[in-house]
Amino acid sequence: MSFRFEKDMTSLLLKNMNDLFNKFELNNFEKYMVRAEHPVHARIIDLFIFTWEKEFEKNEFLDFKNQLEKLEAMDLAILSIFTYSKTTSVRKITNMLYIEYLQAKHVLDKLVTNGYLCKVSNYSYCAVNDWIRFVPRDSISIELKKSKWKEALGQGVSNKNISDYSIVILDEDELPKRKEIESYFSSEKITMFTIKEDGQLFAKVKQKRSNAFHYFNSYEKLRILKKIDVN
């Protein structure tokens, strides 16, 4: 028996997150956060999961969160680059963000003053490692669809730019029984699961973590820190 609505798939999956982690063989973390219907640019991601390797001390994180909330969008954009590349040149930043050299320098010097970065030379800066421990290590995007597997595949491909793992979960009873469907997901390096109405998950295609750097992925990992409830 198939799901009546896609939102029913979402509700069931949220109740069985540990089963998903086990099926995906992703258990090497102490803390995780799930965001349903997470907005990214002009799109809504059905589920967005962020994981941390180690739990962090509440008061220390609260201090960091309060500082982070004072940063403007461009500050956050430039800072996010340092979560992946801890020493970065001004030129690299201008090329990535398509901004003027003086604008980049102004923001970088501001981040030095605020204690996020240190200046290595007139042309490069380095992250001060203490704050990086608060940034999620992994991000997992999940798209759920009853039967429109081609649409889900397209969304999964787009999500590779904003997450370390891109997963599509389809209704087991609605999905056409054609092996070539799995080959499409495999060729695009998208993880594919199916789910039944009783909550059973079936791993059809499993992909490894993407090691490619995507600026939007790092940006989302910083942006989500403003959403964490520390109470």
Sequence and secondary structure as in RCSB ss.txt:
>XXXX:A:sequence
MSFRFEKDMTSLLLKNMNDLFNKFELNNFEKYMVRAEHPVHARIIDLFIFTWEKEFEKNEFLDFKNQLEKLEAMD
LAILSIFTYSKTTSVRKITNMLYIEYLQAKHVLDKLVTNGYLCKVSNYSYCAVNDWIRFVPRDSISIELKKSKWK
EALGQGVSNKNISDYSIVILDEDELPKRKEIESYFSSEKITMFTIKEDGQLFAKVKQKRSNAFHYFNSYEKLRIL
KKIDVN
>XXXX:A:secstr
   SSHHHHHHHHHHTHHHHHHHTT    SEEEEEEEEEETTEEEEEEEEEESS   HHHHHHHHHHHTT  HHH
HHHHHHTTT SEEEHHHHHHHHT  HHHHHHHHHHHHHTTSEEE SSSEEEE GGGGGGS SEEEEEEEESS HH
HHHHHHHHHTTT SEEEEEEETTTS   HHHHHHHHHTT EEEEE TTS EEEEE      S  HHHHHHHHHGG
GG    
